[in-house]
Amino acid sequence: MVAPIKKDTIPSQVTVTHAANAVVMVPPVDFKFNEETSSDNEFQNVISLSDVEIREKALAEFNNMVDVLRQHGVDVTVMKYSQNEGETPDAVFPNNWFSTTPAGDVFLFPMACENRRREVRPNRLSQAAG
């Protein structure tokens, strides 16, 4: 049984507000329906667009978002993924394999599927943070 927790009944260990002023983004060079993860990812749906059409739309949205974030003062680092390093259809979600803390710590997480494991590139992350 899960019991509700009333607001303010557990003291917060966080005493400062933290908002990111920098982000890492990965362009959707391989973005498409991911067969390897589709069986347990309810967010994926097959649509009638071709893989090329999906990538074109995703890349346009990506480029627009990079521009908007930069216009609002966010430091955007675009982490490049080469298509000759193996297909990475979900690479646009780097938050699935790493996170950072306000203190500057970086945590890496394992990925279950082979094409998701190809996304994990700590060396590229270090270079991007450079």
N, C-alpha and C positions, 0 to 999 in steps of 0.2 A: 504494500500500500504506500502511496506517495501522499504525504501530508503537505498542505500549503504552508509556506513560510511567510509570515506577516512582515511587511516592510519595516525596517529599522529594528528587527529583533536579533539580527546577527551583525556584530560590529564589522565594519568594512576595514580591510587591511590596506586598501588603496586610499591614499590621502591626497593625491594629486591627479588632476585631469591631464590626460595625454592625448593629443591629436597629432596625427602624422603630418609632417610638412614635406615628406618625400615618399615616393612610391616606386616600386619596380613593376614594370609591365612587360608582357611578352606578346609580340605581334602574332596574329593568328595565321601563320604561314602554312600550318597543317590542319587548321580547324575544320572539323567535320564530325559527323556521327561516329562515336567510338564503339565499335563492335565489341571490343574487349571488356568494356565497363558497362555496357548497356543492360546486362541482366540484373544488376543490382543498383542502378542509378535511375531513380524515378524522374529525374530532371531531363533526361534525354528522350527525345521523340524523333522518329523518322519523319522528315518533311519532304515535300515534292520538289524542292530545289536541288540542283546538281551540286556536287562538291565544289566545283569552281564558283558557282553562284553564291554558295554559302560563304566561301572564303572571301570573295569580293565584297560582299555586304559586311562581313565581320571586320575586314581590314579597313573599310570606310568608317565604321563605327569606332574602331580602335584609334585611327588617326584623329578623328574628331575629338575623342575623349582626351587624348594626349594634349591636343591644342587647348581644350577647355581647362584642363587642370593647370597647364603652364600659365594660361592667362590669369588664373586665380592664385598664382604664386606658389604652386606646388612644384617641387623639384621631381621631375619624372625621368627615371632611368629606363631606357628601353633595352631589355636584355635580348640579344639576338639568338635565334635558334636557326641553325643551318638545316636545310631539308636533306642534306646528304648524311646526316648523323642518325637517321632513323626517324620514322614518322612519330609525331607527338601531337595527336589531335586535341588533347586537353591542356597543352602547355600554357594556354592563356590563364590558367588558374594556379599560379605559383604559390599562392597562399595555402595550397594543399600540401606542399612539401617543405615549406620553411615559414618561420615566423620570427619576429624580432621583439625585443622589449625596449622600454624607454632607456634602460641602462646600456643598450647597445649589444646585448646578447643575441645570438642567432641560434635558433633551434631547427634542426633538420628532421623530417619525418619520413618513414619508409612508405613506399607506394606498393600496392598489391599487384597490379597488372604490369606486364612487361613494357607496354608502350608508355605507361605512366612513369615507370622507373627511369626511362630514358630522359624524362624531363629534369630529373634531379641532377643539377650541375653546380655543385658548390664552388668550383673554380670560376665559373662564369659569374656567379653571384659575387664572389670576392672581387673580380675584375670590375664588375658593374658598380660596386660600392666604392671602389678604388680611391 
